[in-house]
Amino acid sequence: QVQLVESGGGSVQYGGSLRLSCAVSGDTFTLYTMGWFRQAPGKEREFVAAISRSGGMTRYADSVKGRCTIARDNAKNTVFLELNSLKPEDTAVYYCAAVRRVPNIVTYPSDYGYWGQGARVTVSS
């Protein structure tokens, strides 16, 4: 059974930066496309970023493009999300997600079969 464990959430001031990590165990990490999603109070879960199995391709939501970087360390079975120039609207619970053996990057929550428990990020103005 694949397990995903996020870390790195917390409270950050407007304009600050945050780095989230997601450690994956239970299967061969390089078989999985990885994604980050977030869910703000009262809103649906939304796509933030995704990275291909090799790390050679990435995709970002328009809302974070230019201030967000997704990366993976396949030797350490870990995927990272760095978010800069944080705004109050970035406040949400951030979820790491994994999908096995897909040929392309996918961006819908329903595409992903495995989820972490979530990491809360609060941005204060």
N, CA, C and O atoms as a MOPAC input file, in Angstrom:
PM7 MOZYME 1SCF
protein

 N      0.84000 1    -1.17900 1     0.00000 1
 C      0.00000 1     0.00000 1     0.00000 1
 C      0.88800 1     1.24600 1     0.00000 1
 O      1.76900 1     1.39500 1     0.84700 1
 N      0.64300 1     2.12700 1    -0.95400 1
 C      1.42600 1     3.34700 1    -1.03600 1
 C      1.01000 1     4.31200 1     0.06700 1
 O     -0.17800 1     4.51200 1     0.32000 1
 N      1.98800 1     4.89700 1     0.70900 1
 C      1.71700 1     5.89400 1     1.74200 1
 C      2.42800 1     7.19800 1     1.40800 1
 O      3.57600 1     7.19800 1     0.96400 1
 N      1.73500 1     8.30300 1     1.62600 1
 C      2.28300 1     9.62200 1     1.36500 1
 C      2.18500 1    10.42500 1     2.65400 1
 O      1.12600 1    10.48000 1     3.27900 1
 N      3.28400 1    11.04100 1     3.04700 1
 C      3.30700 1    11.81200 1     4.27800 1
 C      3.90100 1    13.18200 1     3.98900 1
 O      5.07500 1    13.31300 1     3.64200 1
 N      3.04800 1    14.21300 1     4.14500 1
 C      3.50300 1    15.58500 1     3.91400 1
 C      4.12600 1    16.16200 1     5.17000 1
 O      3.82500 1    15.74000 1     6.28700 1
 N      4.99500 1    17.12900 1     4.96500 1
 C      5.56300 1    17.89600 1     6.07000 1
 C      5.93400 1    19.27900 1     5.54600 1
 O      6.06700 1    19.49700 1     4.34200 1
 N      6.09800 1    20.21000 1     6.49200 1
 C      6.55600 1    21.53800 1     6.10300 1
 C      5.49800 1    22.61500 1     6.12500 1
 O      5.80600 1    23.76600 1     5.81400 1
 N      4.28100 1    22.30300 1     6.47400 1
 C      3.25600 1    23.32700 1     6.55300 1
 C      3.46700 1    24.23300 1     7.74900 1
 O      4.32400 1    23.97500 1     8.59400 1
 N      2.68700 1    25.28600 1     7.81200 1
 C      2.78500 1    26.20100 1     8.94400 1
 C      2.23700 1    27.56500 1     8.61000 1
 O      1.52300 1    27.74000 1     7.62300 1
 N      2.57500 1    28.52500 1     9.43700 1
 C      2.11600 1    29.90200 1     9.25100 1
 C      3.23600 1    30.73900 1     8.65700 1
 O      4.38300 1    30.66400 1     9.09900 1
 N      2.89900 1    31.53100 1     7.66000 1
 C      3.87300 1    32.35500 1     6.95900 1
 C      3.27100 1    33.73200 1     6.73400 1
 O      2.06000 1    33.87300 1     6.56700 1
 N      4.10900 1    34.72300 1     6.73000 1
 C      3.62500 1    36.07600 1     6.46800 1
 C      3.54100 1    36.34000 1     4.97000 1
 O      4.19800 1    35.68700 1     4.16000 1
 N      2.71800 1    37.30900 1     4.63800 1
 C      2.55000 1    37.73400 1     3.24800 1
 C      3.91200 1    38.01800 1     2.63000 1
 O      4.74300 1    38.71800 1     3.20800 1
 N      4.12200 1    37.45400 1     1.43300 1
 C      5.37500 1    37.64600 1     0.73000 1
 C      6.44700 1    36.63500 1     1.06800 1
 O      7.50900 1    36.62300 1     0.44600 1
 N      6.18300 1    35.79100 1     2.04200 1
 C      7.15900 1    34.79500 1     2.46000 1
 C      7.18600 1    33.57200 1     1.55300 1
 O      6.53000 1    33.52700 1     0.51200 1
 N      7.95800 1    32.59200 1     1.97900 1
 C      8.12200 1    31.36300 1     1.20000 1
 C      7.89500 1    30.15000 1     2.08300 1
 O      7.99600 1    30.20900 1     3.30800 1
 N      7.58500 1    29.04800 1     1.41400 1
 C      7.34200 1    27.80300 1     2.12800 1
 C      7.77700 1    26.64300 1     1.24800 1
 O      7.64800 1    26.68900 1     0.02500 1
 N      8.29000 1    25.61100 1     1.88600 1
 C      8.64900 1    24.40400 1     1.15000 1
 C      7.97300 1    23.21300 1     1.80100 1
 O      8.19000 1    22.92600 1     2.97900 1
 N      7.16900 1    22.53900 1     1.04200 1
 C      6.49300 1    21.34300 1     1.50700 1
 C      7.21500 1    20.11200 1     0.96000 1
 O      7.73700 1    20.12200 1    -0.15500 1
 N      7.23100 1    19.06500 1     1.76100 1
 C      7.81900 1    17.80100 1     1.33600 1
 C      6.76900 1    16.70200 1     1.44700 1
 O      5.85100 1    16.77500 1     2.26500 1
 N      6.92200 1    15.69500 1     0.61800 1
 C      6.02700 1    14.53800 1     0.66400 1
 C      6.87300 1    13.29200 1     0.48300 1
 O      7.44500 1    13.06300 1    -0.58200 1
 N      6.94700 1    12.49800 1     1.52800 1
 C      7.70800 1    11.25300 1     1.47400 1
 C      6.78100 1    10.10800 1     1.09200 1
 O      5.70000 1     9.95100 1     1.66100 1
 N      7.21300 1     9.31800 1     0.13200 1
 C      6.39300 1     8.23400 1    -0.40600 1
 C      7.02800 1     6.88800 1    -0.06500 1
 O      8.24200 1     6.72100 1    -0.17800 1
 N      6.21800 1     5.94900 1     0.34600 1
 C      6.70900 1     4.60400 1     0.65400 1
 C      5.68600 1     3.57700 1     0.20800 1
 O      4.52200 1     3.90000 1    -0.03100 1
 N      6.13400 1     2.33800 1     0.10100 1
 C      5.22800 1     1.24100 1    -0.19200 1
 C      5.25100 1     0.72500 1    -1.61400 1
 O      4.66000 1    -0.31600 1    -1.90100 1
 N      5.91400 1     1.42100 1    -2.49800 1
 C      5.99800 1     0.96600 1    -3.89100 1
 C      7.16200 1     1.70300 1    -4.55300 1
 O      7.79200 1     2.56300 1    -3.93800 1
 N      7.43800 1     1.36200 1    -5.80300 1
 C      8.53200 1     1.98900 1    -6.53500 1
 C      8.15000 1     3.41600 1    -6.91000 1
 O      7.23200 1     3.63800 1    -7.70000 1
 N      8.85400 1     4.36600 1    -6.34300 1
 C      8.49600 1     5.78300 1    -6.46200 1
 C      8.46300 1     6.24300 1    -7.91200 1
 O      7.61100 1     7.04600 1    -8.29100 1
 N      9.37800 1     5.74400 1    -8.71400 1
 C      9.47900 1     6.21900 1   -10.09400 1
 C      8.34500 1     5.73100 1   -10.99100 1
 O      8.28700 1     6.10500 1   -12.16300 1
 N      7.45800 1     4.91600 1   -10.47100 1
 C      6.27400 1     4.50800 1   -11.22700 1
 C      5.15700 1     5.54300 1   -11.14500 1
 O      4.15200 1     5.43700 1   -11.84900 1
 N      5.33600 1     6.54400 1   -10.28300 1
 C      4.24800 1     7.45600 1    -9.94800 1
 C      4.49000 1     8.87300 1   -10.45400 1
 O      5.53500 1     9.47700 1   -10.21300 1
 N      3.49100 1     9.37800 1   -11.16100 1
 C      3.38800 1    10.82000 1   -11.37300 1
 C      2.89300 1    11.42800 1   -10.06700 1
 O      1.99100 1    10.89300 1    -9.42200 1
 N      3.48900 1    12.54200 1    -9.69100 1
 C      3.15800 1    13.17000 1    -8.41100 1
 C      2.51200 1    14.53200 1    -8.61700 1
 O      2.85400 1    15.27400 1    -9.53800 1
 N      1.57700 1    14.83500 1    -7.74100 1
 C      0.91100 1    16.12600 1    -7.82900 1
 C      0.72600 1    16.74700 1    -6.46400 1
 O      0.76600 1    16.06900 1    -5.43700 1
 N      0.52200 1    18.05800 1    -6.47600 1
 C      0.12800 1    18.79900 1    -5.27800 1
 C     -1.20200 1    19.48100 1    -5.56400 1
 O     -1.40400 1    20.07200 1    -6.62500 1
 N     -2.09000 1    19.38700 1    -4.60600 1
 C     -3.37800 1    20.04800 1    -4.65900 1
 C     -3.55600 1    20.83600 1    -3.37100 1
 O     -2.81700 1    20.65200 1    -2.40400 1
 N     -4.55400 1    21.71900 1    -3.37700 1
 C     -4.85800 1    22.44000 1    -2.14200 1
 C     -6.36200 1    22.64000 1    -2.02800 1
 O     -7.09200 1    22.65900 1    -3.01900 1
 N     -6.78800 1    22.78500 1    -0.79700 1
 C     -8.21500 1    23.00200 1    -0.54500 1
 C     -8.36700 1    24.05700 1     0.53500 1
 O     -7.96300 1    23.86100 1     1.68100 1
 N     -8.95100 1    25.16400 1     0.15300 1
 C     -9.23000 1    26.24700 1     1.09000 1
 C    -10.59800 1    26.00000 1     1.71600 1
 O    -11.42000 1    25.28000 1     1.15000 1
 N    -10.84100 1    26.58900 1     2.87400 1
 C    -12.13200 1    26.40600 1     3.55200 1
 C    -13.29700 1    26.78800 1     2.64800 1
 O    -13.32100 1    27.87800 1     2.07600 1
 N    -14.25400 1    25.88700 1     2.52700 1
 C    -15.43900 1    26.16400 1     1.73300 1
 C    -15.25500 1    26.05000 1     0.23400 1
 O    -16.17700 1    26.34800 1    -0.52500 1
 N    -14.08900 1    25.62700 1    -0.20300 1
 C    -13.81700 1    25.52200 1    -1.64100 1
 C    -13.46200 1    24.09500 1    -2.01500 1
 O    -13.13300 1    23.26900 1    -1.16300 1
 N    -13.53600 1    23.83000 1    -3.30600 1
 C    -13.16800 1    22.51500 1    -3.79200 1
 C    -11.64800 1    22.36400 1    -3.84800 1
 O    -10.90700 1    23.34600 1    -3.88800 1
 N    -11.21900 1    21.13000 1    -3.84700 1
 C     -9.79200 1    20.85800 1    -3.97900 1
 C     -9.33200 1    21.25400 1    -5.37800 1
 O     -9.98400 1    20.93000 1    -6.37000 1
 N     -8.20500 1    21.95700 1    -5.44900 1
 C     -7.73800 1    22.43700 1    -6.74100 1
 C     -6.29200 1    22.03800 1    -6.99500 1
 O     -5.49100 1    21.86600 1    -6.07600 1
 N     -6.00000 1    21.90000 1    -8.26400 1
 C     -4.66000 1    21.53900 1    -8.70600 1
 C     -3.68100 1    22.67700 1    -8.46400 1
 O     -4.00800 1    23.84500 1    -8.67300 1
 N     -2.48100 1    22.33100 1    -8.02200 1
 C     -1.41600 1    23.31600 1    -7.83600 1
 C     -0.26500 1    23.04000 1    -8.80200 1
 O      0.14300 1    23.91400 1    -9.56700 1
 N      0.25300 1    21.80800 1    -8.75500 1
 C      1.40600 1    21.47900 1    -9.59400 1
 C      1.51700 1    19.97100 1    -9.71100 1
 O      0.99800 1    19.23000 1    -8.87600 1
 N      2.20400 1    19.52100 1   -10.76500 1
 C      2.44100 1    18.09500 1   -10.94700 1
 C      3.78000 1    17.89700 1   -11.64000 1
 O      4.29100 1    18.78700 1   -12.32000 1
 N      4.33100 1    16.70900 1   -11.44800 1
 C      5.63900 1    16.39600 1   -12.02500 1
 C      5.61400 1    14.96200 1   -12.53100 1
 O      5.03100 1    14.07700 1   -11.90500 1
 N      6.25000 1    14.74900 1   -13.66500 1
 C      6.27700 1    13.42900 1   -14.28000 1
 C      7.15800 1    12.46800 1   -13.49800 1
 O      7.85700 1    12.86200 1   -12.56500 1
 N      7.11400 1    11.24100 1   -13.88300 1
 C      7.83300 1    10.19300 1   -13.17100 1
 C      9.33400 1    10.43000 1   -13.15400 1
 O      9.99400 1    10.17900 1   -12.14500 1
 N      9.86500 1    10.90300 1   -14.24200 1
 C     11.31200 1    11.15300 1   -14.30300 1
 C     11.68900 1    12.51000 1   -13.73600 1
 O     12.85600 1    12.76300 1   -13.43800 1
 N     10.70500 1    13.37800 1   -13.58900 1
 C     10.97400 1    14.75500 1   -13.17400 1
 C     11.22600 1    15.68400 1   -14.34200 1
 O     11.47100 1    16.87300 1   -14.14100 1
 N     11.17000 1    15.16600 1   -15.55600 1
 C     11.49400 1    15.98000 1   -16.71400 1
 C     10.39300 1    16.91100 1   -17.17000 1
 O     10.64700 1    17.85800 1   -17.91500 1
 N      9.18400 1    16.65500 1   -16.73700 1
 C      8.05500 1    17.51700 1   -17.10400 1
 C      7.33300 1    17.98700 1   -15.85400 1
 O      7.15800 1    17.23500 1   -14.89500 1
 N      6.92100 1    19.23600 1   -15.88400 1
 C      6.14600 1    19.80000 1   -14.78600 1
 C      4.98500 1    20.60600 1   -15.35500 1
 O      4.99900 1    21.02000 1   -16.51400 1
 N      3.99400 1    20.81300 1   -14.52200 1
 C      2.85200 1    21.65900 1   -14.90400 1
 C      2.38300 1    22.39400 1   -13.66600 1
 O      2.41300 1    21.85600 1   -12.55900 1
 N      1.94600 1    23.63900 1   -13.86500 1
 C      1.51600 1    24.47900 1   -12.74800 1
 C      0.15300 1    25.10400 1   -13.02500 1
 O     -0.20800 1    25.37400 1   -14.17000 1
 N     -0.58100 1    25.32200 1   -11.96100 1
 C     -1.81000 1    26.10100 1   -12.07500 1
 C     -1.45500 1    27.55200 1   -12.36800 1
 O     -0.40900 1    28.04300 1   -11.94300 1
 N     -2.32700 1    28.23000 1   -13.09300 1
 C     -2.07200 1    29.62900 1   -13.41900 1
 C     -1.91500 1    30.48500 1   -12.15500 1
 O     -1.17000 1    31.46500 1   -12.14700 1
 N     -2.61700 1    30.10500 1   -11.10400 1
 C     -2.61000 1    30.89800 1    -9.87100 1
 C     -1.25400 1    30.89000 1    -9.16700 1
 O     -0.98400 1    31.76500 1    -8.34400 1
 N     -0.40600 1    29.92400 1    -9.47600 1
 C      0.89800 1    29.83100 1    -8.80000 1
 C      2.06900 1    29.90600 1    -9.77900 1
 O      3.22600 1    29.92500 1    -9.35900 1
 N      1.78400 1    29.94800 1   -11.05500 1
 C      2.84700 1    29.93600 1   -12.06000 1
 C      3.78100 1    31.11800 1   -11.85800 1
 O      3.33300 1    32.25100 1   -11.68200 1
 N      5.06300 1    30.85400 1   -11.88300 1
 C      6.05600 1    31.89900 1   -11.70200 1
 C      6.52800 1    32.08100 1   -10.27200 1
 O      7.54400 1    32.73200 1   -10.02900 1
 N      5.80200 1    31.51400 1    -9.33100 1
 C      6.22400 1    31.61200 1    -7.92500 1
 C      6.17700 1    30.25700 1    -7.23000 1
 O      6.19900 1    30.17500 1    -6.00200 1
 N      6.11300 1    29.20600 1    -8.02300 1
 C      5.99600 1    27.86000 1    -7.48500 1
 C      6.94300 1    26.93000 1    -8.23000 1
 O      7.11200 1    27.03400 1    -9.44500 1
 N      7.55800 1    26.01900 1    -7.48200 1
 C      8.41800 1    25.01500 1    -8.09700 1
 C      8.11300 1    23.65600 1    -7.49600 1
 O      8.10700 1    23.48800 1    -6.27600 1
 N      7.86100 1    22.69200 1    -8.36100 1
 C      7.71500 1    21.30900 1    -7.92200 1
 C      8.94900 1    20.54900 1    -8.36500 1
 O      9.44700 1    20.74000 1    -9.47400 1
 N      9.43400 1    19.69100 1    -7.49100 1
 C     10.62500 1    18.90800 1    -7.80800 1
 C     10.52000 1    17.56200 1    -7.10100 1
 O      9.75700 1    17.40600 1    -6.14800 1
 N     11.28700 1    16.60300 1    -7.57500 1
 C     11.29400 1    15.30000 1    -6.91800 1
 C     12.72200 1    14.78900 1    -6.83100 1
 O     13.56300 1    15.07200 1    -7.68500 1
 N     12.97000 1    14.02400 1    -5.76400 1
 C     14.24700 1    13.35300 1    -5.57300 1
 C     13.94300 1    11.86800 1    -5.59900 1
 O     13.49600 1    11.30100 1    -4.60200 1
 N     14.18200 1    11.24700 1    -6.72700 1
 C     13.82200 1     9.83400 1    -6.88300 1
 C     14.71100 1     8.91100 1    -6.05100 1
 O     14.34800 1     7.76200 1    -5.79800 1
 N     15.84600 1     9.39700 1    -5.63500 1
 C     16.70400 1     8.59300 1    -4.76500 1
 C     16.17700 1     8.58100 1    -3.33100 1
 O     16.45700 1     7.65800 1    -2.56700 1
 N     15.41500 1     9.61200 1    -2.97600 1
 C     14.90000 1     9.71900 1    -1.60800 1
 C     13.38200 1     9.55000 1    -1.54400 1
 O     12.77700 1     9.75000 1    -0.49100 1
 N     12.76300 1     9.17800 1    -2.68400 1
 C     11.31400 1     8.93400 1    -2.71800 1
 C     10.51400 1    10.11200 1    -2.16400 1
 O      9.56500 1     9.93400 1    -1.40000 1
 N     10.91100 1    11.29000 1    -2.55700 1
 C     10.30900 1    12.49600 1    -2.00300 1
 C     10.00100 1    13.49100 1    -3.10700 1
 O     10.77600 1    13.65700 1    -4.05000 1
 N      8.85700 1    14.15100 1    -2.97400 1
 C      8.49800 1    15.24300 1    -3.86900 1
 C      8.35100 1    16.51100 1    -3.04600 1
 O      7.91000 1    16.47200 1    -1.89700 1
 N      8.72500 1    17.63500 1    -3.64500 1
 C      8.75300 1    18.90800 1    -2.94800 1
 C      7.87400 1    19.92400 1    -3.66100 1
 O      7.66300 1    19.84500 1    -4.87100 1
 N      7.37300 1    20.86400 1    -2.90300 1
 C      6.66400 1    22.01600 1    -3.46900 1
 C      7.18500 1    23.25800 1    -2.77400 1
 O      7.06800 1    23.40100 1    -1.55600 1
 N      7.75700 1    24.14700 1    -3.55300 1
 C      8.20900 1    25.42300 1    -3.00000 1
 C      7.31000 1    26.51800 1    -3.54200 1
 O      7.08600 1    26.62300 1    -4.74800 1
 N      6.80800 1    27.31900 1    -2.64100 1
 C      5.89500 1    28.39200 1    -3.02100 1
 C      6.44500 1    29.69800 1    -2.46700 1
 O      6.68900 1    29.81900 1    -1.26600 1
 N      6.63800 1    30.67000 1    -3.34600 1
 C      7.20300 1    31.96000 1    -2.97400 1
 C      6.16200 1    33.06900 1    -3.13100 1
 O      5.08400 1    32.86200 1    -3.68800 1
 N      6.51300 1    34.23700 1    -2.63000 1
 C      5.62700 1    35.41000 1    -2.71800 1
 C      4.21200 1    35.04200 1    -2.28200 1
 O      3.23200 1    35.31400 1    -2.97500 1
 N      4.14300 1    34.42500 1    -1.13000 1
 C      2.86100 1    33.90900 1    -0.64600 1
 C      1.85700 1    35.01700 1    -0.39400 1
 O      2.19800 1    36.11500 1     0.04600 1
 N      0.59700 1    34.68800 1    -0.69100 1
 C     -0.51500 1    35.62100 1    -0.52100 1
 C     -1.53200 1    34.98100 1     0.40800 1
 O     -1.54000 1    33.76100 1     0.56800 1
 N     -2.38700 1    35.78300 1     1.01800 1
 C     -3.42500 1    35.20000 1     1.87700 1
 C     -4.28500 1    34.17300 1     1.13800 1
 O     -4.75600 1    33.21400 1     1.75000 1
 N     -4.49400 1    34.35500 1    -0.15600 1
 C     -5.31300 1    33.40100 1    -0.91100 1
 C     -4.61300 1    32.06000 1    -1.13700 1
 O     -5.22400 1    31.12600 1    -1.65600 1
 N     -3.35800 1    31.95800 1    -0.75900 1
 C     -2.66800 1    30.66800 1    -0.79300 1
 C     -2.97700 1    29.83700 1     0.45500 1
 O     -2.59300 1    28.67000 1     0.53900 1
 N     -3.65800 1    30.43300 1     1.40500 1
 C     -4.02400 1    29.70400 1     2.61700 1
 C     -4.92700 1    28.52700 1     2.27000 1
 O     -5.96800 1    28.69100 1     1.63400 1
 N     -4.50900 1    27.33400 1     2.70100 1
 C     -5.24100 1    26.11200 1     2.36300 1
 C     -4.56200 1    24.93000 1     3.03400 1
 O     -3.47900 1    25.04900 1     3.60700 1
 N     -5.21800 1    23.80800 1     2.94900 1
 C     -4.56000 1    22.54700 1     3.26100 1
 C     -3.98900 1    22.00900 1     1.95500 1
 O     -4.70900 1    21.86900 1     0.96700 1
 N     -2.71100 1    21.71200 1     1.95500 1
 C     -2.02200 1    21.23300 1     0.76600 1
 C     -1.86600 1    19.72000 1     0.84400 1
 O     -1.42500 1    19.16700 1     1.85100 1
 N     -2.24200 1    19.07100 1    -0.25200 1
 C     -2.20700 1    17.61500 1    -0.31400 1
 C     -1.24000 1    17.14600 1    -1.39700 1
 O     -1.21100 1    17.67700 1    -2.50700 1
 N     -0.47300 1    16.16100 1    -1.04800 1
 C      0.36900 1    15.44800 1    -1.99900 1
 C     -0.44600 1    14.27800 1    -2.55500 1
 O     -1.21400 1    13.65200 1    -1.82500 1
 N     -0.27700 1    13.98700 1    -3.84400 1
 C     -1.04000 1    12.90900 1    -4.46700 1
 C     -0.17000 1    12.14200 1    -5.45600 1
 O      0.79700 1    12.67200 1    -6.00400 1
 N     -0.53400 1    10.89400 1    -5.66800 1
 C      0.24200 1    10.03600 1    -6.56000 1
 C     -0.67800 1     9.22500 1    -7.45100 1
 O     -1.75100 1     8.79100 1    -7.03000 1
 N     -0.24400 1     9.02500 1    -8.69000 1
 C     -0.97200 1     8.16900 1    -9.62300 1
 C      0.05600 1     7.29300 1   -10.33100 1
 O      1.12500 1     7.75700 1   -10.72800 1
 N     -0.28800 1     6.03100 1   -10.47800 1
 C      0.65500 1     5.03100 1   -10.98500 1
 C      0.56300 1     4.86600 1   -12.49200 1
 O     -0.52300 1     4.72400 1   -13.05400 1
 N      1.70800 1     4.88800 1   -13.12700 1
 C      1.84800 1     4.50000 1   -14.52200 1
 C      0.92500 1     5.23400 1   -15.49800 1
 O      0.24500 1     4.59800 1   -16.30200 1
 N      0.89800 1     6.55700 1   -15.43400 1
 C      0.18800 1     7.30300 1   -16.45800 1
 C      1.21900 1     7.90300 1   -17.42000 1
 O      2.30600 1     8.29600 1   -16.99600 1
 N      0.88200 1     7.97500 1   -18.71800 1
 C      1.88000 1     8.45400 1   -19.68300 1
 C      2.09900 1     9.96600 1   -19.64600 1
 O      3.16200 1    10.44900 1   -20.03400 1
 N      1.09100 1    10.71600 1   -19.17800 1
 C      1.20200 1    12.16700 1   -19.19100 1
 C      0.90000 1    12.72800 1   -17.81100 1
 O      0.39400 1    12.02400 1   -16.93700 1
 N      1.21300 1    13.98600 1   -17.62900 1
 C      0.86900 1    14.66200 1   -16.38300 1
 C     -0.64400 1    14.86700 1   -16.34200 1
 O     -1.24500 1    15.28600 1   -17.33100 1
 N     -1.24500 1    14.57600 1   -15.21800 1
 C     -2.67800 1    14.73500 1   -15.04700 1
 C     -2.93400 1    15.74700 1   -13.93200 1
 O     -2.13200 1    15.90000 1   -13.01100 1
 N     -4.07800 1    16.43900 1   -14.04100 1
 C     -4.29300 1    17.57900 1   -13.14200 1
 C     -5.61600 1    17.56800 1   -12.40000 1
 O     -5.90700 1    18.51100 1   -11.66400 1
 N     -6.43000 1    16.52700 1   -12.57000 1
 C     -7.68800 1    16.47600 1   -11.84000 1
 C     -7.53400 1    15.61000 1   -10.59700 1
 O     -6.85600 1    14.58300 1   -10.63900 1
 N     -8.15700 1    16.01400 1    -9.48800 1
 C     -8.06700 1    15.18500 1    -8.28400 1
 C     -8.51000 1    13.74400 1    -8.53000 1
 O     -7.94400 1    12.81500 1    -7.95300 1
 N     -9.50700 1    13.55300 1    -9.37300 1
 C    -10.01700 1    12.20500 1    -9.62100 1
 C     -9.02900 1    11.33900 1   -10.38800 1
 O     -9.19800 1    10.12100 1   -10.45500 1
 N     -7.99900 1    11.95300 1   -10.96700 1
 C     -6.96900 1    11.18700 1   -11.66300 1
 C     -6.03300 1    10.46500 1   -10.70200 1
 O     -5.38000 1     9.49200 1   -11.07700 1
 N     -5.97000 1    10.93700 1    -9.47700 1
 C     -4.98600 1    10.44200 1    -8.51800 1
 C     -5.59000 1     9.42400 1    -7.56500 1
 O     -6.70400 1     9.59800 1    -7.07100 1
 N     -4.83700 1     8.35900 1    -7.31400 1
 C     -5.36800 1     7.28000 1    -6.50000 1
 C     -4.88800 1     7.27300 1    -5.06800 1
 O     -5.47600 1     6.60500 1    -4.21700 1
 N     -3.82400 1     8.01000 1    -4.79000 1
 C     -3.23300 1     7.99200 1    -3.45400 1
 C     -3.02800 1     9.42300 1    -2.97700 1
 O     -2.62700 1    10.30500 1    -3.73700 1
 N     -3.31500 1     9.62500 1    -1.69300 1
 C     -3.27600 1    10.96900 1    -1.12200 1
 C     -2.60500 1    10.95800 1     0.23200 1
 O     -2.68900 1     9.98400 1     0.97900 1
 N     -1.93800 1    12.05700 1     0.53500 1
 C     -1.42400 1    12.26300 1     1.86800 1
 C     -2.48900 1    12.82700 1     2.78200 1
 O     -3.63100 1    13.04200 1     2.37300 1
 N     -2.10600 1    13.06200 1     4.01300 1
 C     -3.06700 1    13.51800 1     5.01900 1
 C     -3.28500 1    15.02500 1     4.98000 1
 O     -4.23000 1    15.53500 1     5.58200 1
 N     -2.42300 1    15.73100 1     4.28100 1
 C     -2.55700 1    17.18100 1     4.15300 1
 C     -1.65100 1    17.94300 1     5.10100 1
 O     -1.36100 1    17.49900 1     6.21200 1
 N     -1.21100 1    19.10000 1     4.63400 1
 C     -0.38100 1    20.00500 1     5.43700 1
 C     -1.01200 1    21.39700 1     5.37500 1
 O     -1.21600 1    21.95200 1     4.29500 1
 N     -1.31200 1    21.93700 1     6.52600 1
 C     -2.00300 1    23.23700 1     6.55900 1
 C     -1.00300 1    24.36400 1     6.37100 1
 O      0.04400 1    24.40500 1     7.01600 1
 N     -1.34700 1    25.27400 1     5.47700 1
 C     -0.54800 1    26.48200 1     5.24300 1
 C     -1.44000 1    27.69000 1     5.47200 1
 O     -2.51000 1    27.80600 1     4.87500 1
 N     -0.99900 1    28.57600 1     6.33100 1
 C     -1.73700 1    29.79800 1     6.62300 1
 C     -0.85200 1    30.99800 1     6.31400 1
 O      0.25300 1    31.11900 1     6.84200 1
 N     -1.34100 1    31.87600 1     5.46200 1
 C     -0.60300 1    33.07600 1     5.09100 1
 C     -1.31400 1    34.27600 1     5.68600 1
 O     -2.48800 1    34.51900 1     5.40800 1
 N     -0.59500 1    35.01900 1     6.50400 1
 C     -1.18500 1    36.17600 1     7.15500 1
 C     -0.71400 1    37.45700 1     6.47100 1
 O      0.43000 1    37.57000 1     6.02900 1
 N     -1.62800 1    38.41100 1     6.40200 1
 C     -1.29900 1    39.67900 1     5.72700 1
 C     -0.71800 1    40.68900 1     6.69100 1
 O     -0.38700 1    41.80500 1     6.29000 1

